Amino acid sequence: MEVMAERILVVEDEPMVAEVVERYLRRDGHTVRLAHDGSTALEAYEEFHPDLVVLDLMLPGVDGMEICRRIRARSQTPIVMLTARGEEIDKLLGLELGADDYITKPFSPRELAARVKAVLRRTTQQRTLDSDLLQFDDLRIERRTRIVERNNGPIQLTAREFDLLFYLASHPNQVFSREQLMDAVWDYHFVGDTGTVTVHMRRLRAKVEADPSRPRHLKTVWGVGYKFEP
């Protein structure tokens, strides 16, 4: 399935980097708007209504973490973070705030374009799938509408959190390693760093499980990976 041309907001304070990224994304057919600082980025988000945001963490004025926090407070727009090499704490915090992916500087513009394409492809595929409903006790997961509910009401998940939950729930009792989940849910093989799976699983448990410290469905299989227990 080809990814449709989408609106992408690129938030990057280094003009040369921003222009190169813009060129590669436009080459893929996307409409791109640039913002070089946090305040401009928030204004552009309101006006442009992007389908995806490429977000640098280190910005003048309002930083990338705060932008990510504000976007997540109101929408599930996919966010791909740009982080400097070695900023492990910032990277994990960004994932905690709801970023869907990240790439470390210095990076290849071609790799970034591929990451963007992978996120958009998953989003597009999910929008066009026939309705699928998974029901487990008080937990309901509907693939077409991407709605997750428990008896006490709807659960707000990011796009990547939903993809991870649905993938595990659609393969009940099957154990997946972190590497397998990266390949299946993130659409590429993320060599050497599977911490993002751990972060997303922790966030999922906090939202889905009645008691995250004693999960009913999202189980850890020590030394192997994770499984969904119906």
Phi, psi and omega in degrees: 000127178282144177277131179290154175296131184233168176271126183235128175261121179255118181250104186208127185273351176267108186305320183294317178297315181300318182292322179293315178299316179302317182298317181292320180289323176294326178298329177278002174097004183276154171269126189237137170238139180256145171222136187251002175208168187296316182297316178297322180298316180294321177295316180297323179299317180293323184276322191271333183050062185291155174273344179202147179239127169263117195233116173283140181282323184268100184230150173289148180076235178289122185278173184297326179298316181293322177298314178301317181298317182290321178296315182293336179290344185229345183205170178250025178306126179301140180233127173250116183273149171248122181235150176285153180301133177091355181274063185298318182295315179298320180299312181292323178295320177299319177294322177299324181284347175119011175295146184269337182198167175212158175220140187264134175283148352287145184231162175275127176304328178294321178293318178299316178300323179292321178296315178300316180299320180296316179296315180293324179298317180295320179297315180295317179299316181295326180294329188259358181288148172297158182298131175227130180239126173249130183233126179223104183053245182264009182255125179241133179230116180248119187288318186296314181270350181059039178259133174239131183223147165241178183300333181270010174125183182288154179244126180273115179241150170287168181302316183288324177298317179297315181301318180293314180298314182294321181297314180294316183292332179279356174233063187301138177070359178274131183268131179239137173285165178297323179297319179295321179292323176299315181295318187281319188263326183265354173070012174202163181268116186262085189296129167085353182213100179249016180299333180298328177296316180299317180297313181295323178295320178297317178295319179299314181299320180298331182266324190265321187276141175295323177229094184303333180285342176226072187297140178275321187249314187270095189258145171266131173254101191302132180084355182237297184167232187224159173211160173255121180258115184288000000 
